[in-house]
Amino acid sequence: MAVSRDEIVQKVQEVLVDALGVDDDEVTIQATLMGDLGAESIDFLDIVFRLEKAFGIKIPREELFPAENLMTNSEFIHNGKMTEKGLAELREKMPHTDLSQFEKNPDINKLGDLFTVGAIVNYVNNKLNAA
Amino acid sequence: MRWIWIDKFIEFESGRRAVALKNVTLAEEHLHDHFPGYPVMPESLCIEAMAQTAGILVGEAAKFQEKVILAKIKKAVFFHYIKPGDTLELEASIESFAPEAASTTGKVTCDGRLLAEIDLMFSHIDQNLAGKQFPQENFVFNSRTSVFESLLRDVLSRAGQKSEQP
């Protein structure tokens, strides 16, 4: 059964309000999890667990938040910037994420900004409605 | 000295749920300061008791092969004071379990009356901070230590009786 995007947005917002203790008006589609909503590393797992429960799906951790595996690979990172190869890897691993801003200046310190509320919504939407 | 905030387990279903008892007594010195003339168990220590109940449950689920640390207090709501003479029943259940972490839900009751709801998250630190060394002695329940067996004495003896029945 297809789940509408509005329903997904609403449930994702509820999950983030509960997991991060933020107000629901802070959880905009553009909000970044770390910068705007103050998420720390353990919160990402909490979010994954809560999403699995809310939507009845299985989420391999590296699928929703794959970037940390890329950080340790010297082929993908050079002088604090992500290489072409790294960007290609990101595009493949994170089709649910808008990379256009990041590609202009692929500073790895900005990598955290890729984790937005919208990216989670896209991911869940793909997962639920692709099959 | 180990800082143990539960007295014993009364139920233990591996990987699913566990129930521990904690008797609160005026012999605990901190109750005389918290507060003078009105002793109540600090809520932070009630969270610690739940963290031990749930932490042992999570540790045992991975056969104590992972070092388990409390990573996040997802929820801690207290409905009534906990006072000397109370026998707390701490019930913890595993909600989610992954190679890196686990989340648990928990209820604290006394004579069937709900005192607190405490939901926690634990991290398996070897999976998250690979290569970093931690002193073994920091981890009380990293194997079937005598402390763990003693906490489980009732559960173990009951299991023994059951297996002896024809």
Interface residues (C-beta under 8 A of the other chain):
Chain A: A19 S41 I42 D43 L45 D46 V48 F49 E52 K53 R61
Chain B: A71 K72 K74 E95 S96 A98 E100 A101 S103 M121 S123 N128
